[in-house]
Structure formats: C-alpha cells, structure tokens
Amino acid sequence: MKKEFNKIYIVSTNDNIEKIAKKYNQNPTKILILNSLTPNMIKKGQILIIDN
C-alpha cells in the first residue's frame, strides 16, 4: 500500500498565496482552507501544509 504525505512549505520574503499555489500547482483557496488562513495571514517563516 502506497502512502502519500502532504508537503510543507516555509513562507519566504515576498511570497504570497498565489505564488505558492502556482509553485505546487494548487488552488490558492484550497491551501488557505487546509491551513485555516486568510490571504493577509501569510507571514515569512510560517509553515504551510500543501496537499498532494
């Protein structure tokens, strides 16, 4: 049985949710919901969960 794990991403300077979503080919809203965030809550050094 193959197990898949979510990825994590550490937010860098000048990152925004659209850039992060594009990097992982994800929907920005999906990332925000998965992390219980709003776009203005993204801060440098924050750890985000990225769904597979």
N, C-alpha and C positions, 0 to 999 in steps of 0.2 A: 504494500500500500504506500503510495507516494504522499508525503506530507508537504504542504506548501505553507510557508510562513509569510506574514506581512513584512514589508520593508520598513525601515525607519529612515528619516531624513532630518538632518540638523540644519535649521534655517541659518542662512548666511546673510551678510550685509547686502542690501538692495534686493533681496528675494521678495517675491510676492506670490500669492496663491496661484496666479495664472502661470507664472514661470515654473513653479514647482510641478504643477499639474501637467504642463506640456512636457517637461523632462521625463515624467513617468507615464505619459500617455493616459492620463486620468482626467476625470471631470473634476474641476475645482470644487464644486459643491459637494461632491462625494468625499473629498479629502477633509473639507471643513466639518461635515456631519460626523465622519468617523472620529475626528479629534475634538468634537463638541466645541467648535470655534466659530467666530465670525471673521471676515477678512481683516478687520482692523486689529485683531488679536494676535496676528503673526509677528513674532519678535525674533531678532537674532539670537541664536543659541538654543532656541526652542526645538524640542524633538517632536516630529510629526510621524504618525503611522500612515503608511501608504499601502493601500490594499493591492493584492496581486491581481 
